[in-house]
């Protein structure tokens, strides 16, 4: 076989070897961890940052605005999937956007899947369009393009401490990728070699990441056999077979039964793992969707599948997409409850007559420091991290319908070995000291002891003031309880 040389890269038998791999990988600041094995219950939320930039927000089941990733976690999800486009218009789903979302997911404690489309926009069974910058390239150059784009993206993730558990090389490649060169029905060998180019790049950066080849229509066993028989015959390498399944309320039982049969066949025929990497149903059919998802999770796991991902459940009033799992009022539909099975239930809402003030809600008035999101376990969109100095404060404002005694409590984390207390200051007057002792780690959150405080009728300014040079512990929220208490806007 002829070797085709490009700067720093050789292409041989569908395998891409970069002469600088060892140097590049040796510069990474983190070691790739071993990957988890529990059943993945997840969501593709690639639209999240774009929706946020457009002003869209999400509320939990109780109607309280909350960070999307926290709402999904409270509904039993443990994994997040993110698509990558090569040079997208506006930057959405480009590498910088993907890294920003991946960092949020990692910090929230999620497992991560990366989905390479190898296109500047959507790649799916109906279109596998080459990126504009690659359109005039020879097939040998395309293999180098796939390798370098995959390697560079994985390397950028790795330098940010992110080693995805799963990586898709291509999206819904029913008939290959990068048409026409990689159209499987015309040249299965080219398709297989492109898969290998992506596979080798993933493993060069993160050897423990599982490489996924993704085909739609999970119920179509003939399609899967044709695709993966062709890949195997041409020496392709992959770890997991990914499937899409989008049934309708009237046919989900039939299609799910066929998909389970296909899962069993794929596992036995190729000796590889199988995952449902995309699924969904019309949002207005939430009851049917919940029944379908509940059965899908149970039956696919019993068949040996590795996980189920809902595609863009957060979508509502967005780009005409109708298969999300959110109501138009900003709350999730009951379909998402299917993912709660086997997971701890979300914490109960505060009791009547109490409010919990977080940094993204009315009543939070600021911090002498920053709002951070780098320690998992917080609620809302982040937590208050004071500067390391005596006298630094976190501030809130609440309204009391009538003067009286109220109960205050703070959710905090303290990763030091000592107490980081604060003086409770109400309406400018210093009061008791609130202990914020060590919790064992900055990701271990707990509630402080309750404090009884006298509030006046109307608005009350409340602050915790650091009494040590280390500042306060990290503060996630303050809960105020009592008759007629409410949040009020800060001055």
C-alpha positions in Angstrom: 0.0 0.0 0.0 1.3 3.5 -0.9 2.0 5.9 1.9 0.7 9.5 1.3 2.8 12.1 3.1 1.5 15.4 4.5 3.3 17.7 6.9 3.8 15.7 10.1 1.2 13.1 9.1 1.3 9.8 7.3 -1.8 7.9 6.0 -1.5 4.2 5.8 -4.3 1.6 5.4 -6.9 3.9 6.8 -4.9 4.6 9.9 -3.6 8.1 10.6 -0.3 8.4 12.5 0.8 11.9 13.6 4.6 12.2 14.1 4.0 14.7 16.9 1.4 12.7 18.9 3.8 11.8 21.7 5.0 15.3 22.1 1.5 16.8 22.0 0.0 14.3 24.5 3.0 14.6 26.8 2.2 18.3 27.3 -1.3 17.7 28.7 -1.8 18.8 32.2 -4.1 16.0 33.2 -4.1 12.2 33.1 -7.1 10.5 31.5 -9.2 8.8 34.2 -10.6 5.4 33.9 -14.2 5.5 32.7 -17.4 4.7 34.6 -19.5 1.7 33.9 -23.0 2.5 35.3 -25.9 2.9 33.0 -25.9 6.3 31.4 -29.1 8.4 31.5 -28.4 11.6 29.7 -29.3 14.4 27.4 -27.8 16.2 24.4 -28.0 19.8 25.4 -25.9 21.4 22.6 -28.5 24.2 22.2 -28.1 25.3 25.8 -25.7 28.2 25.5 -27.4 29.5 22.3 -30.8 29.4 24.0 -29.4 31.2 27.0 -27.9 33.9 24.8 -31.3 34.4 23.3 -32.8 35.0 26.7 -34.4 31.6 27.3 -34.4 30.2 30.8 -35.7 27.0 32.4 -37.7 26.4 35.6 -38.0 23.3 37.7 -41.2 21.3 38.4 -42.2 23.9 41.1 -41.8 26.8 38.7 -38.6 28.1 40.2 -36.0 29.3 37.7 -33.0 27.1 37.9 -29.9 26.1 36.0 -30.7 23.6 33.2 -28.1 21.1 34.2 -29.4 21.0 37.8 -33.0 20.4 36.6 -31.8 17.5 34.5 -29.8 16.1 37.4 -32.8 16.3 39.7 -34.6 14.2 37.0 -32.1 11.4 37.3 -29.7 12.3 34.5 -26.0 11.6 34.9 -24.6 12.2 31.4 -24.4 15.1 28.8 -23.8 14.8 25.1 -22.4 17.8 23.0 -22.1 18.0 19.2 -19.1 19.6 17.5 -19.1 21.4 14.2 -16.0 22.3 12.3 -16.5 26.0 11.5 -20.1 26.9 12.3 -21.8 30.2 11.6 -21.9 32.3 14.8 -19.6 29.9 16.7 -22.3 27.8 18.2 -21.2 24.1 18.5 -17.6 25.2 17.6 -14.8 24.1 19.8 -14.9 27.1 22.2 -18.6 26.7 22.7 -18.2 23.0 23.3 -15.5 23.4 25.8 -17.6 26.0 27.8 -20.5 23.6 27.9 -18.3 20.6 28.8 -16.7 22.5 31.7 -20.2 23.3 33.1 -21.2 19.6 32.7 -18.0 18.4 34.3 -18.3 20.8 37.2 -21.9 19.7 37.7 -20.7 16.1 38.0 -21.8 14.7 34.6 -20.2 12.1 32.4 -19.6 13.5 28.9 -20.1 12.4 25.3 -18.7 14.3 22.4 -20.3 14.0 19.0 -18.2 15.0 15.9 -20.4 15.8 12.9 -17.4 16.5 10.6 -19.4 19.4 9.0 -20.0 23.1 9.5 -23.6 22.4 10.4 -26.0 19.4 10.7 -24.9 16.0 9.6 -27.6 13.3 9.5 -28.9 10.5 7.2 -30.1 13.0 4.6 -26.9 15.1 4.4 -23.2 14.6 5.2 -21.8 17.9 3.8 -18.1 18.5 4.0 -16.9 21.6 5.9 -16.3 24.4 3.5 -12.6 24.4 4.1 -12.4 20.7 3.1 -14.5 20.7 0.0 -11.7 20.7 -2.5 -9.5 18.3 -0.7 -8.5 14.9 -1.9 -9.6 11.8 0.0 -6.2 11.5 1.5 -6.4 15.1 2.7 -9.9 14.4 4.1 -8.5 11.6 6.3 -5.9 14.0 7.6 -8.6 16.7 8.1 -10.7 14.3 10.2 -7.7 13.3 12.2 -6.5 16.8 12.9 -9.9 18.3 13.7 -10.6 15.4 16.1 -7.2 15.5 17.7 -7.2 19.3 18.1 -10.7 19.3 19.7 -9.8 16.4 22.0 -6.5 18.1 22.9 -8.3 21.3 23.8 -10.8 19.4 26.0 -7.9 17.6 27.7 -6.0 20.7 28.5 -9.1 21.8 30.3 -9.2 18.6 32.3 -12.0 17.0 30.2 -11.6 13.4 28.9 -14.9 12.4 27.5 -16.2 9.0 28.4 -17.6 8.5 24.9 -16.7 10.1 21.5 -18.8 9.8 18.4 -16.9 9.8 15.1 -19.7 11.0 12.8 -23.4 11.6 13.4 -26.1 9.3 12.0 -23.7 7.9 9.4 -26.3 5.5 7.8 -24.6 6.0 4.5 -21.2 7.1 5.6 -19.9 10.7 6.0 -18.2 13.5 4.1 -20.1 12.9 0.9 -19.3 12.1 -1.8 -15.9 10.7 -0.9 -17.2 8.9 2.2 -20.6 7.8 0.9 -20.8 4.2 2.1 -23.0 2.9 -0.7 -20.4 4.0 -3.2 -17.2 3.3 -1.3 -17.4 1.5 2.0 -13.7 1.4 2.3 -13.4 5.2 2.3 -16.1 5.3 5.0 -14.2 2.8 7.1 -10.9 4.7 6.7 -12.6 7.9 7.8 -13.9 6.2 10.9 -10.4 5.0 11.6 -9.0 8.5 11.2 -11.3 9.7 13.9 -10.8 6.6 16.1 -7.0 7.0 16.0 -7.2 10.7 16.9 -9.5 10.1 19.9 -7.2 7.3 21.3 -4.1 9.5 20.8 -5.4 12.0 23.3 -7.7 9.9 25.5 -7.0 6.1 25.3 -9.8 5.3 27.7 -12.5 7.2 25.7 -14.9 4.8 24.0 -15.4 5.5 20.2 -19.0 5.4 19.0 -20.2 4.9 15.4 -23.8 6.2 15.2 -26.6 5.1 12.9 -30.2 6.2 13.1 -33.4 4.0 13.0 -32.6 1.6 15.8 -35.4 -0.6 14.7 -33.8 -1.3 11.2 -31.7 -4.4 11.7 -30.9 -4.7 8.0 -29.5 -1.2 7.9 -27.3 -1.8 10.9 -26.0 -5.2 9.5 -25.2 -3.6 6.2 -23.4 -0.7 7.8 -21.3 -2.5 10.4 -20.7 -5.6 8.2 -19.2 -3.2 5.7 -17.1 -1.4 8.3 -15.8 -4.7 9.7 -14.9 -6.0 6.3 -12.9 -2.9 5.6 -10.9 -3.0 8.9 -12.8 -0.2 10.8 -12.3 0.1 14.5 -14.9 1.2 17.0 -16.0 0.4 20.6 -19.7 1.1 20.8 -22.6 1.1 18.3 -24.8 4.2 18.8 -28.5 4.2 17.8 -31.2 6.8 17.3 -34.9 6.1 18.0 -37.7 8.6 17.5 -41.0 6.8 17.5 -44.5 8.3 17.5 -47.1 7.8 20.2 -49.0 5.3 18.0 -46.0 3.0 17.1 -43.5 3.2 19.9 -44.3 -0.3 21.2 -43.6 -1.8 17.8 -40.5 0.1 17.1 -39.1 -0.4 20.6 -39.5 -4.1 20.3 -37.7 -4.1 17.0 -34.9 -1.9 18.5 -34.4 -4.4 21.4 -34.1 -7.2 18.9 -31.5 -5.2 17.0 -29.6 -4.4 20.2 -29.3 -8.0 21.0 -28.1 -8.8 17.5 -25.5 -6.1 17.4 -24.0 -7.1 20.7 -23.7 -10.8 19.7 -22.8 -10.2 16.1 -19.9 -7.7 16.7 -19.1 -8.1 20.4 -19.5 -4.4 21.0 -21.4 -2.3 23.4 -24.6 -0.5 22.3 -26.2 2.8 23.3 -29.3 4.8 22.4 -27.5 8.1 21.8 -30.6 10.0 20.6 -34.3 9.6 21.4 -37.3 11.8 21.8 -41.0 12.2 21.2 -43.4 15.0 20.6 -43.5 17.3 23.6 -47.3 17.6 23.6 -47.6 13.8 24.0 -45.9 13.8 27.4 -47.8 10.9 28.8 -47.0 8.6 25.9 -43.4 9.9 25.9 -43.0 9.0 29.6 -44.4 5.5 29.0 -42.0 5.0 26.0 -38.9 6.3 27.8 -39.6 4.3 30.9 -39.9 1.1 28.8 -36.9 2.1 26.7 -34.7 2.6 29.7 -35.8 -0.6 31.4 -35.7 -2.9 28.3 -32.5 -1.6 26.8 -30.7 -1.9 30.1 -32.0 -5.5 30.4 -30.7 -6.2 26.9 -27.3 -5.1 27.9 -27.3 -1.6 26.4 -25.0 1.0 28.1 -27.3 4.0 28.2 -30.1 6.3 26.8 -29.7 9.9 25.8 -32.7 12.3 25.1 -31.9 14.7 22.3 -32.3 18.4 23.3 -35.0 17.9 25.9 -34.6 21.6 27.0 -36.0 22.8 23.6 -39.2 24.8 23.9 -40.3 27.7 21.6 -37.0 27.1 19.8 -36.3 26.8 16.1 -39.6 24.9 15.5 -38.3 21.8 17.2 -41.2 19.8 18.7 -39.7 16.8 20.3 -38.2 18.4 23.4 -39.4 17.5 26.9 -40.3 21.0 28.1 -43.6 22.8 28.4 -44.0 26.3 26.8 -44.3 27.7 30.4 -40.6 26.8 30.9 -41.2 23.7 33.1 -40.2 20.1 32.1 -43.0 17.8 31.0 -43.6 14.6 32.9 -41.7 12.7 30.2 -38.4 13.5 32.0 -39.7 11.7 35.1 -38.9 8.5 33.3 -35.2 9.1 34.0 -35.8 9.4 37.7 -36.2 5.7 38.2 -33.4 4.3 40.2 -32.1 7.8 41.1 -32.5 9.7 44.4 -35.6 12.0 44.2 -35.0 15.7 43.9 -34.9 17.6 47.3 -38.3 18.7 48.5 -39.2 22.3 48.0 -38.8 24.7 51.0 -41.7 24.6 53.5 -44.6 27.1 53.2 -43.5 30.5 54.5 -39.9 30.2 53.5 -37.7 31.4 50.6 -34.4 30.2 49.3 -32.2 32.9 47.8 -29.6 32.0 45.2 -27.2 34.1 43.3 -29.4 34.1 40.2 -32.6 35.1 42.0 -34.2 38.3 43.3 -33.0 38.9 46.9 -29.3 38.1 46.3 -27.5 41.4 46.5 -23.9 40.5 45.9 -20.6 39.2 47.2 -17.2 40.7 47.9 -15.6 38.2 45.5 -16.9 36.1 42.6 -19.8 33.9 41.6 -18.1 30.6 40.7 -19.3 27.3 39.3 -16.2 25.2 39.5 -17.1 23.0 42.4 -19.9 20.5 41.8 -22.9 20.1 44.0 -24.1 23.7 44.2 -27.7 24.6 43.2 -28.8 27.4 40.9 -26.2 28.8 38.5 -23.2 29.0 40.9 -22.1 30.0 44.4 -20.7 33.0 46.2 -16.9 32.8 46.8 -15.7 35.7 48.9 -12.2 37.2 48.7 -9.8 35.8 51.3 -10.0 38.7 53.7 -11.6 39.7 57.0 -14.7 41.8 56.5 -15.7 40.4 53.1 -19.5 39.8 52.8 -22.3 38.1 51.1 -25.5 40.1 51.0 -29.3 39.4 50.7 -32.6 41.4 51.0 -35.9 40.0 52.3 -39.2 41.5 53.0 -41.2 40.7 56.2 -45.0 41.3 56.1 -44.8 42.1 59.9 -42.0 42.4 62.4 -41.1 39.3 64.2 -38.6 36.4 64.6 -37.5 34.5 61.5 -35.2 31.5 61.0 -32.2 31.9 58.7 -30.0 29.1 57.4 -27.2 28.9 54.8 -26.1 26.1 52.5 -22.3 26.1 52.3 -19.1 24.2 51.5 -15.8 24.5 53.3 -12.8 22.5 51.9 -10.4 23.8 54.5 -9.7 22.1 57.8 -11.0 25.0 60.0 -14.1 27.1 60.6 -14.7 30.0 58.3 -17.5 31.8 60.2 -19.4 35.0 59.5 -21.0 37.6 61.7 -24.7 38.0 60.9 -25.4 41.6 60.1 -29.1 42.7 59.9 -29.9 46.3 58.8 -26.4 47.4 59.6 -26.3 45.9 63.2 -24.0 43.1 64.0 -25.4 40.1 65.7 -24.5 36.4 66.3 -21.7 34.5 64.7 -22.7 31.8 62.2 -20.4 28.8 62.3 -19.3 27.5 58.8 -17.1 24.6 59.8 -15.0 22.3 57.5 -17.2 20.0 55.3 -14.3 17.8 54.1 -14.2 19.1 50.5 -15.2 22.2 48.5 -17.7 19.9 46.7 -19.4 18.7 49.9 -22.3 21.0 50.7 -24.3 21.1 53.9 -26.6 23.4 55.8 -25.5 25.6 58.7 -27.2 25.5 62.1 -30.4 27.6 62.1 -30.3 31.1 63.5 -33.2 33.0 64.9 -33.2 36.6 63.8 -35.5 39.6 64.5 -36.6 41.3 61.3 -38.5 44.5 61.0 -41.7 45.0 58.9 -40.7 45.7 55.3 -37.3 45.3 53.6 -34.4 43.9 55.6 -30.7 43.9 54.5 -29.0 40.7 55.6 -25.2 40.0 55.4 -22.7 37.5 56.5 -19.4 39.2 57.3 -16.2 37.2 57.3 -14.4 37.2 60.7 -11.2 35.4 59.5 -8.5 36.4 56.9 -9.6 33.4 54.8 -13.0 34.9 54.1 -16.2 33.0 54.4 -16.9 29.4 53.3 -18.4 29.2 49.8 -22.1 30.1 50.1 -24.7 28.4 47.8 -27.9 29.9 49.2 -29.7 31.4 52.2 -33.1 30.2 53.3 -35.4 32.5 55.3 -38.4 31.0 57.1 -41.3 32.7 58.7 -44.8 34.0 58.2 -45.0 36.5 55.3 -41.4 36.4 54.3 -40.5 37.1 50.6 -37.6 38.2 48.4 -37.2 41.8 47.5 -35.1 43.6 44.9 -31.8 45.0 46.1 -31.1 48.8 46.3 
